[in-house]
Amino acid sequence: MPTPYNIDVQEHCTTCTLRKEGMFCNMTSDSVSALEALKFSSVYPKGAILFVEHERPKGVFILCSGRAKLTTSSSEGKTLILKIAEPGEILGVSATILGTTYEVSVETIEPAQVAFIRRDDFLRFLAAYSEASVHVARQLSEKYQAAQREIRSLGLSRTTSEKLANLLLQWCEKGEESANGYRLKVMLTHEEIAQMIGTTRETVTRLLSDFRKKKIVEVKGSTFYVTKPDVLHSMVSI
């Protein structure tokens, strides 16, 4: 079904073409049918705020399509992007289960379809369907491991160029191999890339320019080609 934001809307969880790709959504038909009965689905434009850090949890949000950035901010206004969420991920789950405030803010970085499930309904769903509880536990475990990797990268990398090299290599793991190298669709601004590695926009612009001069990376609009991943690997010490 077409939308004003030019994305394909999935009408029902049971017939969703993306279901098997999403960790939480990839469940048996009984669990998915129960999930379908609880959700409220909406389409959001780029830049829509799903929830805000320190807000009391209303429930969980399942990213059906599109991507979103998870951010945290200091009292001085400095922002750090902790993660880019992909389709199939469930957002706000730890706060919803614990009854604590959301630990991050979530904003779409491209048009997205999002399903919302109220907190009480979600907790009853987990209690009734052990399969869903296992899937939530898996996602929370992956979230923990990803946080450990980010702490290691940000804390132990000796230079900003090493942090950027490490980030590009992480993107290559999900990138598409082509004749020009790993093809990456990067929907982030230089400011947002800087927020992912704890530096400034000017530094990211300078480093990417340097990488391009050394033919490590080619940039064509929002598409990056990592042409020399071996050079990036040589820059990473952790």
C-alpha positions, 0 to 999 in steps of 0.5 A: 500500500503506497503512502505519502512517505513513499514506503510500502506499508505492511498491513498485517503481521501475519502477511508481513514480507519483512517478518522473517528478517526481524528478530522479534517478529520472526515467531510462530503464527500463534504468537504473531497473531496475538501480537497483531491483535495488540498493536497500533501501527503508524507511518512516520516521516523522517525526523519523527520522535518516538519517545524521549529520554527520561520519559515514563514508558508508555509501551514498546515500539516495533520498527517495521520498516525504516531506521531510527537513531537512539541517542542520549544527551548530557546536561550540557546539550552534547548528544551521542548516537548509541545505535542505529535501529534496523527493521524488526527491532523492538524499542523501549523494551527494557524500560517497559519491562522494568517500569523505569524511564526510557534510557534513550531518545528515538528519532526516525532517520528515514520514513518508517512504519512503526507498531506500538504496543501498550505496556500492560498489553505487552507484559501480558503478551510476554507472560502468555507467550514464552517464545516472545520472552525468549526473543526479547531476551535475545534482543536485550542480550545483543543490545548488551553485547553491542554496548560493550563493543561501543564502550571498547571502541570509544574508550580504547581507540587511540585516535578519532581516525581509528574510531571512524575506521572502526565505525566504517568496518562495522557498517561493512559487515552489513554492506553490499559487496560490489565492484567498487568495494563495500557499498554502504547506504549512509543516511546520516549527516557528518554531524550525526556520524560525529555523534556516533564516535564522540567528536565534531562535525568538522573532524568527521568532514576532515577525516572523510576528505583524507580517506577519499584522498587516500582512496580508502573511501569513495562518496557518491551522495549518500552512498559510501564505497569502502574500497580498501577495508584492509587499510581500515583494518590496519588503522584499528588497534583493538 
